[in-house]
Amino acid sequence: MRVLGRIRLSRFRGLEDVTSSPERQKLNIERWADANGHEIIGWATDLDLGRWLLIPLDWR
């Protein structure tokens, strides 16, 4: 199945934040996709923005 990966942090504290960094989220999503036979065809990234500010088609 083709899927979109979504990385979201409501409060982006910089790349050094290891608790839920964008890189860690991306790695976990890639591992999940590989383990379940999915292909990631794109990424939606929402850093330091509330989810109410953007509609899904505008996420990048």
C-alpha positions as CSV (number, residue, x, y, z in Angstrom):
1,M,0.0,0.0,0.0
2,R,1.2,3.5,-0.8
3,V,1.0,5.8,2.3
4,L,1.9,9.3,3.4
5,G,4.2,9.8,6.4
6,R,3.2,12.5,8.8
7,I,5.6,14.3,11.2
8,R,4.0,16.6,13.7
9,L,5.3,18.6,16.6
10,S,3.1,21.2,18.2
11,R,6.1,22.8,19.9
12,F,9.3,22.4,17.9
13,R,12.2,22.7,20.3
14,G,15.0,22.2,17.7
15,L,16.7,19.2,16.2
16,E,18.5,18.4,19.5
17,D,15.2,17.5,21.2
18,V,15.5,13.7,21.2
19,T,12.2,12.9,22.8
20,S,10.1,13.3,19.7
21,S,12.4,14.8,17.1
22,P,11.3,14.9,13.5
23,E,14.2,12.6,12.6
24,R,13.0,10.0,15.2
25,Q,9.4,10.2,14.0
26,K,10.5,9.8,10.4
27,L,12.7,6.8,11.3
28,N,9.8,5.1,13.2
29,I,7.4,5.7,10.4
30,E,9.9,4.3,7.8
31,R,10.4,1.2,10.0
32,W,6.7,0.7,10.4
33,A,6.2,1.0,6.6
34,D,9.0,-1.5,5.9
35,A,7.7,-4.0,8.5
36,N,4.2,-3.8,7.0
37,G,5.1,-3.8,3.3
38,H,4.0,-0.2,2.7
39,E,5.7,2.4,0.4
40,I,6.0,6.0,1.6
41,I,5.2,8.2,-1.3
42,G,5.4,11.6,0.5
43,W,5.7,13.4,3.8
44,A,3.5,15.9,5.6
45,T,5.5,17.9,8.1
46,D,3.9,20.2,10.7
47,L,6.5,21.7,13.0
48,D,5.5,24.2,15.6
49,L,2.1,24.8,14.2
50,G,-1.2,23.9,15.7
51,R,-3.2,21.4,13.6
52,W,-6.1,23.9,13.3
53,L,-3.9,26.3,11.3
54,L,-3.7,24.1,8.2
55,I,-6.0,21.9,6.2
56,P,-4.5,18.4,5.4
57,L,-3.8,19.2,1.7
58,D,-1.6,22.1,2.8
59,W,0.6,20.0,5.1
60,R,4.2,19.7,3.8
